[in-house]
Amino acid sequence: MSALARYVAWPPREERRARRRFRLPLPSPLRLPRLAGPAWPAWRRHRAAFRTMLALALLAGIGAVREHHQLVGAVHHYADLCRAADGCDLGGGDVAAPTVTHVAPYVLRYLPVAVGALVGAPLFAQELESGTHRLAWTQSVGRREWAAVRLGLAAAVTTLAAVVVTVPASWWWYSARRGHDGGPDRFAWRAVVWWNDWDFFAWTGPVGVAHLLLALTTGAATGLLVRRTLPAVAAAAGLGEAALFGLEKLRPHLLTPHIRRTRSLDFPSTPLDGWFQGFGYVRSDGTLTRRNPCSGPGLQDFSGCLARHHIVGRYNSSFTMDQFLPLQLLETGICLTATAALAAFCLWHVRRVKTR
């Protein structure tokens, strides 16, 4: 018996013949696989959470497709009004239909926390708290196999749901990005699509899937350690939020932002679609400083003060759109590495869990 056959069972030939002979309900024209072995009780145990997650992701994807068409229609409507009025004095927000993209960054920000707490934490904690794990461990299923099947099944469902959510978000971002870049309706995209292209950084590619997988394994490892469902849910939510906060703080340090300098007291212009990081002063030897040496009260000669401190210009730093994808790939690699480490910890620690 192959390794795949232990977890997936195909309908036997007799069953297919019976379906054709007696016309059983819902006949399947294809030989669809069914979960078998330890994967079947894992699905049955957590099917409510898995089905709810997939259903919500599907509804979000369908709604996002509708909202995308609404957004594009609002942009073209605004462009037509501007052309008819020979100007663009109207406000873009007055003619733009309200779209889900206005609130999506704030909702998607806390989605990994919900997945880690409500799906990842009960994955092991619910079994260990109720004692049903002893039944599986006394059968032919080993502890590591039991843990690996549950993690693999949850990861597959989470990945599928994440793809369903991230594809529409990527579509929004790509449409807005293409509209911002050029074309006859560029002014309309700038007026209607007011958010920054970097607002959807975590949900326009593989990094969104990696965030959810990291949250899932964080919750699973927490549940394996705590062994009680409600405390594990609370701890997983806190750890998931801490992980997201740490990634946000680490992100600006993964690559070096572009520096723009001037040889005067005027700040250089910032890229229109850049991620602004900060500004400061340029010394005569070429070094940069963010500290303003002439910020005291009652200062009269600001220029003379800067000259006495050897300040010859100003600068600002920001990430440009050519660094968008490299930053995403770096953060995805970090999240997947941490996910693999947490999954390995679960497989290692499950052999040391005492059967009570």
C-alpha positions as CSV (number, residue, x, y, z in Angstrom):
1,M,0.0,0.0,0.0
2,S,1.4,3.4,-1.0
3,A,1.7,6.3,1.4
4,L,-1.0,8.2,-0.4
5,A,-3.5,5.3,-0.2
6,R,-3.4,5.4,3.6
7,Y,-5.1,8.8,3.5
8,V,-7.0,8.8,0.3
9,A,-9.5,6.0,-0.8
10,W,-11.0,5.7,-4.2
11,P,-14.6,4.4,-4.7
12,P,-14.5,0.7,-5.3
13,R,-15.7,-0.8,-8.6
14,E,-18.7,-2.4,-7.0
15,E,-19.9,0.9,-5.6
16,R,-19.6,2.5,-9.0
17,R,-21.6,-0.3,-10.6
18,A,-24.3,0.0,-7.9
19,R,-24.6,3.7,-8.6
20,R,-25.2,3.0,-12.3
21,R,-27.6,0.1,-11.6
22,F,-29.8,1.7,-9.0
23,R,-29.2,5.3,-9.9
24,L,-28.0,6.3,-6.4
25,P,-28.3,10.1,-5.7
26,L,-25.5,12.4,-6.7
27,P,-23.6,10.0,-9.0
28,S,-20.1,11.2,-9.7
29,P,-18.8,10.9,-13.3
30,L,-15.2,11.0,-12.0
31,R,-13.4,8.8,-9.6
32,L,-13.1,11.4,-6.8
33,P,-10.8,10.6,-3.9
34,R,-12.1,10.4,-0.4
35,L,-10.3,10.9,2.9
36,A,-9.2,7.7,4.6
37,G,-7.1,6.5,7.5
38,P,-6.1,9.1,10.1
39,A,-7.1,12.0,7.7
40,W,-10.8,11.1,8.0
41,P,-11.2,11.5,11.7
42,A,-9.0,14.7,11.5
43,W,-11.4,16.1,9.0
44,R,-14.5,15.0,10.9
45,R,-13.2,16.5,14.1
46,H,-12.5,20.0,12.7
47,R,-14.8,20.0,9.6
48,A,-17.0,22.8,11.0
49,A,-14.0,25.2,11.2
50,F,-12.6,24.0,7.9
51,R,-15.9,24.4,6.1
52,T,-16.6,27.8,7.7
53,M,-13.2,29.1,6.6
54,L,-13.6,27.9,3.0
55,A,-17.2,29.2,2.8
56,L,-16.2,32.7,4.1
57,A,-13.2,32.8,1.7
58,L,-15.4,31.9,-1.2
59,L,-18.0,34.5,-0.3
60,A,-15.2,37.1,0.1
61,G,-13.8,36.2,-3.3
62,I,-17.2,36.4,-5.0
63,G,-17.9,39.7,-3.3
64,A,-14.5,41.0,-4.3
65,V,-15.1,40.3,-8.0
66,R,-18.3,42.3,-7.8
67,E,-16.6,45.1,-6.0
68,H,-13.8,45.2,-8.5
69,H,-16.2,45.8,-11.3
70,Q,-17.9,48.5,-9.2
71,L,-14.5,50.2,-8.6
72,V,-13.5,50.2,-12.3
73,G,-17.0,51.5,-13.2
74,A,-16.5,54.4,-10.7
75,V,-13.2,55.3,-12.2
76,H,-14.5,55.4,-15.7
77,H,-17.6,57.4,-14.6
78,Y,-15.4,60.0,-12.9
79,A,-13.2,60.2,-16.0
80,D,-16.3,60.8,-18.2
81,L,-17.5,63.6,-15.9
82,C,-14.2,65.3,-16.0
83,R,-14.1,65.2,-19.8
84,A,-17.7,66.5,-20.0
85,A,-16.9,69.4,-17.7
86,D,-13.5,70.2,-19.3
87,G,-11.8,69.9,-16.0
88,C,-11.5,67.8,-12.9
89,D,-12.6,70.1,-10.1
90,L,-15.1,67.5,-8.7
91,G,-13.9,65.3,-5.9
92,G,-13.2,61.7,-6.8
93,G,-14.8,60.5,-3.6
94,D,-18.2,62.1,-4.5
95,V,-18.6,59.9,-7.6
96,A,-16.8,56.8,-6.5
97,A,-19.0,53.9,-5.4
98,P,-18.1,52.7,-1.9
99,T,-16.0,49.6,-2.4
100,V,-14.7,46.9,0.0
101,T,-11.2,48.0,-0.9
102,H,-11.6,51.0,1.4
103,V,-11.7,48.8,4.5
104,A,-10.0,45.7,3.2
105,P,-6.5,46.5,4.5
106,Y,-7.8,46.8,8.0
107,V,-9.8,43.6,7.8
108,L,-7.0,41.5,6.2
109,R,-4.6,42.8,8.8
110,Y,-6.3,40.7,11.6
111,L,-7.2,37.7,9.4
112,P,-4.1,35.7,10.4
113,V,-4.8,36.3,14.1
114,A,-8.3,34.8,13.6
115,V,-6.9,31.8,11.7
116,G,-4.2,31.1,14.3
117,A,-6.6,31.4,17.2
118,L,-9.8,29.7,15.9
119,V,-8.3,27.1,13.5
120,G,-4.7,26.5,14.7
121,A,-5.1,26.5,18.5
122,P,-7.9,23.9,18.7
123,L,-6.1,21.6,16.3
124,F,-4.2,19.8,19.1
125,A,-5.5,21.4,22.2
126,Q,-9.1,20.2,21.7
127,E,-7.9,16.6,21.3
128,L,-5.5,16.7,24.3
129,E,-8.1,18.4,26.5
130,S,-10.9,15.9,25.8
131,G,-8.6,12.9,25.8
132,T,-9.6,11.6,22.4
133,H,-5.9,11.5,21.3
134,R,-5.4,8.4,23.4
135,L,-7.8,6.4,21.1
136,A,-5.7,7.3,18.0
137,W,-2.4,6.7,19.7
138,T,-3.4,3.2,20.9
139,Q,-4.3,2.2,17.3
140,S,-1.9,1.7,14.4
141,V,-1.4,5.5,14.1
142,G,1.9,6.8,15.6
143,R,2.1,10.1,17.3
144,R,4.1,11.9,14.6
145,E,1.8,10.5,11.9
146,W,-1.2,11.7,13.9
147,A,0.3,15.2,14.2
148,A,1.6,15.4,10.7
149,V,-1.8,14.4,9.2
150,R,-3.6,17.1,11.2
151,L,-1.1,19.8,10.3
152,G,-1.1,18.8,6.7
153,L,-4.8,18.8,6.4
154,A,-5.2,22.1,8.1
155,A,-2.4,23.6,6.0
156,A,-4.0,22.4,2.8
157,V,-7.4,24.0,3.7
158,T,-5.8,27.2,4.9
159,T,-3.7,27.5,1.7
160,L,-6.8,27.0,-0.4
161,A,-8.8,29.6,1.5
162,A,-5.8,32.0,1.4
163,V,-5.5,31.7,-2.4
164,V,-9.3,32.4,-2.8
165,V,-8.8,35.6,-0.8
166,T,-5.5,36.8,-2.1
167,V,-6.3,36.4,-5.8
168,P,-9.0,39.1,-5.8
169,A,-6.9,41.4,-3.6
170,S,-4.1,41.0,-6.1
171,W,-6.5,41.9,-8.8
172,W,-7.5,45.1,-7.1
173,W,-3.9,46.1,-6.6
174,Y,-2.9,45.3,-10.1
175,S,-5.8,47.2,-11.6
176,A,-5.0,50.3,-9.4
177,R,-1.3,50.0,-10.1
178,R,-1.8,49.8,-13.8
179,G,-4.2,52.8,-13.6
180,H,-1.7,54.8,-11.6
181,D,1.2,54.1,-14.0
182,G,-0.3,55.7,-17.1
183,G,-3.1,55.7,-19.6
184,P,-5.7,58.3,-20.5
185,D,-7.6,57.8,-17.3
186,R,-4.6,58.0,-15.0
187,F,-5.9,61.2,-13.3
188,A,-9.2,59.4,-12.5
189,W,-7.4,56.5,-10.9
190,R,-5.4,58.9,-8.8
191,A,-8.6,60.7,-7.7
192,V,-10.8,57.7,-7.0
193,V,-8.3,55.1,-5.8
194,W,-6.9,57.1,-3.0
195,W,-5.1,54.4,-1.1
196,N,-1.4,53.8,-1.4
197,D,-0.2,50.8,-3.4
198,W,1.8,49.6,-0.4
199,D,-1.4,49.2,1.7
200,F,-2.0,45.8,0.1
201,F,1.6,44.6,0.5
202,A,0.7,41.6,2.6
203,W,-2.2,40.5,0.4
204,T,-1.1,40.8,-3.2
205,G,1.0,37.7,-3.6
206,P,2.5,34.7,-1.8
207,V,3.2,36.6,1.3
208,G,-0.5,36.6,2.3
209,V,-0.5,32.8,2.1
210,A,2.7,32.6,4.1
211,H,1.2,34.8,6.9
212,L,-1.8,32.5,7.3
213,L,0.4,29.4,7.4
214,L,2.7,31.0,10.0
215,A,-0.4,31.9,12.1
216,L,-1.8,28.4,11.7
217,T,1.4,26.6,12.9
218,T,1.9,29.2,15.7
219,G,-1.6,28.4,17.0
220,A,-1.0,24.6,16.6
221,A,2.3,24.8,18.5
222,T,0.6,26.9,21.2
223,G,-2.2,24.4,21.6
224,L,0.2,21.5,21.8
225,L,2.0,23.2,24.6
226,V,-1.0,24.6,26.6
227,R,-3.2,21.5,26.0
228,R,-6.4,23.5,26.9
229,T,-8.6,25.0,24.2
230,L,-9.6,28.4,25.6
231,P,-6.2,29.4,27.0
232,A,-4.6,28.2,23.8
233,V,-7.0,30.4,21.7
234,A,-6.1,33.4,23.8
235,A,-2.4,32.7,23.7
236,A,-2.4,32.0,20.0
237,A,-4.2,35.3,19.3
238,G,-1.6,37.2,21.3
239,L,1.3,35.4,19.7
240,G,-0.2,35.9,16.2
241,E,-0.5,39.6,16.8
242,A,3.0,39.8,18.1
243,A,4.3,37.9,15.0
244,L,2.5,40.4,12.7
245,F,3.8,43.3,14.6
246,G,7.4,41.9,14.4
247,L,7.1,41.4,10.7
248,E,5.9,45.0,10.2
249,K,8.8,46.3,12.2
250,L,11.3,44.0,10.3
251,R,10.0,44.7,6.8
252,P,11.7,48.2,6.3
253,H,15.1,46.6,7.3
254,L,15.0,43.7,4.7
255,L,16.2,46.0,1.9
256,T,17.9,49.4,1.7
257,P,15.5,52.2,0.7
258,H,16.4,54.7,-2.0
259,I,18.0,57.9,-0.7
260,R,17.3,61.3,-2.5
261,R,19.5,64.2,-1.5
262,T,19.6,67.9,-2.2
263,R,22.4,70.5,-1.7
264,S,20.0,73.1,-0.3
265,L,17.5,73.5,2.6
266,D,14.6,72.1,0.5
267,F,13.6,68.5,0.9
268,P,13.8,66.4,-2.3
269,S,10.5,65.2,-3.9
270,T,9.3,61.8,-2.8
271,P,8.2,59.1,-5.3
272,L,4.5,59.3,-6.1
273,D,3.9,55.5,-5.3
274,G,6.7,55.1,-2.8
275,W,6.7,53.9,0.8
276,F,8.1,56.9,2.7
277,Q,10.6,55.9,5.5
278,G,11.9,59.2,6.8
279,F,14.0,62.4,6.2
280,G,17.0,64.1,7.6
281,Y,20.0,66.2,6.9
282,V,23.2,65.8,4.9
283,R,26.5,66.7,6.4
284,S,29.4,68.2,4.4
285,D,31.3,64.9,4.6
286,G,28.4,63.0,2.9
287,T,27.0,61.3,6.1
288,L,23.3,61.4,7.0
289,T,21.6,62.3,10.2
290,R,18.0,62.5,11.3
291,R,18.7,64.8,14.3
292,N,18.0,68.4,13.8
293,P,20.8,70.3,15.4
294,C,19.0,73.7,15.2
295,S,15.7,72.9,16.8
296,G,16.0,75.0,19.9
297,P,13.5,77.8,20.8
298,G,14.1,81.4,19.7
299,L,16.5,80.5,16.9
300,Q,16.9,83.4,14.5
301,D,19.5,82.4,11.9
302,F,18.4,78.8,11.0
303,S,20.6,78.7,7.9
304,G,23.7,80.0,9.7
305,C,23.1,77.4,12.5
306,L,23.0,74.6,9.9
307,A,26.2,75.9,8.3
308,R,28.0,75.9,11.7
309,H,27.0,72.3,12.2
310,H,28.3,71.4,8.7
311,I,24.8,70.7,7.3
312,V,24.8,71.2,3.5
313,G,21.5,69.6,2.4
314,R,18.5,67.4,3.2
315,Y,17.4,64.0,2.2
316,N,14.5,61.6,2.4
317,S,14.3,57.8,2.0
318,S,11.6,55.6,0.6
319,F,11.0,52.3,-1.0
320,T,10.0,52.4,-4.7
321,M,7.8,50.0,-6.6
322,D,10.7,48.1,-8.1
323,Q,11.4,46.9,-4.5
324,F,7.8,45.7,-3.9
325,L,8.3,42.1,-5.2
326,P,11.7,41.6,-3.7
327,L,10.4,42.6,-0.3
328,Q,7.5,40.3,-0.7
329,L,9.7,37.3,-1.6
330,L,12.0,38.0,1.4
331,E,9.2,38.2,3.8
332,T,7.6,35.1,2.3
333,G,10.8,33.2,2.8
334,I,11.0,34.3,6.4
335,C,7.4,33.2,7.1
336,L,7.8,29.8,5.5
337,T,11.0,29.1,7.3
338,A,9.4,29.9,10.6
339,T,6.4,27.8,9.6
340,A,8.6,24.8,8.8
341,A,10.4,25.3,12.1
342,L,7.1,25.3,14.1
343,A,5.8,22.3,12.3
344,A,9.0,20.4,13.0
345,F,8.7,21.4,16.7
346,C,5.2,20.0,16.8
347,L,6.4,16.7,15.3
348,W,9.2,16.6,17.8
349,H,7.2,17.6,20.9
350,V,4.2,15.4,20.3
351,R,6.4,12.3,21.2
352,R,7.1,13.9,24.6
353,V,3.4,14.7,25.5
354,K,2.4,12.5,28.4
355,T,-0.8,10.5,28.1
356,R,-3.1,11.4,30.9
